[in-house]
Amino acid sequence: MKRFATGVLLLLCLALFASFPADGGEGKRTGEKEPIWVEGEVIVTWRTPQEHSSLQAAGAGGGSVQEISGLSREWGKTVAVVKIPGKSTEELLRSFSSDPGVERVSPNYILRILSPVTPNDPRFSSQWGLSNTGQNSGRAGADIDAPTAWGIRTSALTTKVVAIIDTGITKNHEDLKDNLWTGPGGIHGRNCVYDNDDPEDDHGHGTHVAGIIGAKGNNGIGTAGVAWNVKLMAVKAFNSQGTGKTSDELEAYAWILQKKREGVDIVAVNASYGGPGFSGEARQAIQDLGNAGILFVAAAGNYATDNDQSPEYPASYGLPNIISVASTDRNDALSDFSNYGRTSVHLAAPGTDIWSTWTPSYTPSAGDIFFDDMESGDGKWTTSAEHYSPQIHWMIVDSTRDGRPTKVWTDGPEQHTIGNQKTYLTVRDDIDLSGRETEPLVFGMEIRPDLENGADFLRLEFSPDSGTTWTTVHSFTGGGDEWTSFSTPIPGTFRTDRFRFRFVFETGLSSTGYGGVEIDDVGIGRGVWSYMSGSGTSMATPFVTGAAALVSSQFPGESMDRIRSRILGGVDRLSSLSGKVSTGGRLNLARSLGAAVPDGDSGGGGGCSVAGIPSLLFLLPLLLLVRK
């Protein structure tokens, strides 16, 4: 006791000769607008009880020592608030932390009520998963409690990165470009499909997922992500059809692990894909990611089945770094398409009718970089065929579209009924796309496919070098003999002064009675930044990945296991999810960040998948998507 009193009195005496900080000691961290602690005060816990009279004596000389007696009695120690004139909080922290009689010392932090924070993004009112006020017949509060959470933190630390294994990300999207991770050489990720450093999205799914995680918030544009500012790393492992291979998946895991070991602080991987095929190599690679401290957030699947009985991978690998995510609707019920699993699926998040970013929309018209409506003949094109194909192939014919007469390219009236043919329709001249790296360039057309599904195919191919090399960017089969609009972004790899495109038509071995393909109004031009509504466990998963980015930023010293526990332990437990997911609940971002908010209760498969090949867990057909 004598040592305690003497030590405090010595500090008080020294304080008499010290001057106050010139700036008043605001106790701010870099970038903070308001003080985060009471300057010049600390809370000290001594290892043993101290006499009350000694605490009073310690306050002599203008200082003060105010015991928190309730905690002192509860813990059998002494807990007190100490304030010494002329001593900054940092100086007091250093002094008391060096005293062997002190168990711990911390600033006297300033706490504030968690006023809800609402961003000014114009589509935020449609984002019920973030803030459900009952819009569109939803149930108020059936959301992740984002406005309350944003009262604690809106953005991830600048060092935190999330890797998105998907179809890529539209790098110049108005609501995403500021949040893209940038590596050496200006790269934003990796393309494991085409083995290059240009992970441009030629499908849309990856861009949609990225926007849910981290569309830039409060910028007056589009939507808001879970994390308003977060580094998004694009890892493209799925092609323009939304399909991929285990080999590409493994390449993605290896590349992410390499970046982690190079010092990139990758917090989590978003895996909005899956299939029934178990891969020992994939499981080991995901385990390696976990050993490196990376969470793996995976979609549970869109087949309304029990993953405990029929596992969906990678969500069902059962590794300690995996969080498997089911989907809820705007009334906090399990989405009718969502997989579930009492033990294998961990929690749910909003996944029905989720608005987010998308690849740019485009309607070809005269005056674009390239446009042809075929009304003036075939002057912009060349046709050819393999030697075994019929001599009659591509031609321009009269047709109707939207009830109006029009001229169109066709593979030749009824010619594709001859089996085993392969013909080409190629743009004749180079198209200069150089110097347009930051523009939303899009290829578009109207197409009427009537093909035997799985037997007849029309492939769209791009070339950056006048046709020396070709890359398939989309493949059509089936189609139903209906006119439809098609567009796809043009990746930076092809934006040269020698760009060309072509169509390759190939039939099965036998003749069929299908009508073939008609193509009209082909163009290349500047698209418009787009947003869409989509449904699937693919949409639920990025809510949790965004949460991982914020939680790891709020508690930067905590382990991956602890971050995972905060997310799973912070759910809103719902009767609708009891027995369906292991936590029995839906993500609550505010509670995951440490907010004391009430629990909630509502009372209350679409993606293609081939064994062994991951597929995007996104509800199709595209009729379920609404573009505005």
Buried (B, 14 or more C-beta within 10 A) or exposed (E): EEEBBEBBBEBBEBBEEEEEBEEEBEBBEEEEEEBBBBBBBBBBBBEEEBEEEBBBBBBBBEBBBBBBEEBBEEEEBBBBBBBBBBBBBBBBBEBBEEBEBBBEBBBBEEEEEBEEBBBEBEBBEBBBBBBBEEEEEBBEBBBBBBBBBBBBBBBBBEEBBBBBBBBBBBBBBBBBBEBBBEBEEEBBBBBBBBEBBBBBBBBBBBBBBBBBBBBBBBBEBBBBBBBBBBBBBBBBBBBBBBBBBBEBBBBBBBBBBEBBEEEBBBBBBBBBBBBBBBBEEBBBBBBBBBEBBBBBBBBBBBBBBBBBEEBBBBBBBEBEBBBBBBBBBBBBBBBEBBBBBBEBBBBBBBBBBBBBBBBBBBBBEEEBBBBBBBEEEBEBBBBEBEEEBEEBBBBBEEBEBEEEEBBBBBBBEBBBBBBEBBBBBBBEEBBBBEEBEEBBBBBBBBBBBBBBEEBBBBBBBBBBEEBEEBBBBBBBBBBEEEBEEBBBBBBBBBBBEBBBBBBBBBBBEEBBEBBBBBBBBBBBBEBEBBBBBBBBBBBBBBBBBBBBBBBBBBBEEBEBEBBBBBBBEBBBBBEBBEEBBBBBBBBBBBBBBBBEBEEBBBEBBBBBBEEBBBBBBBBBEEEBBEEE
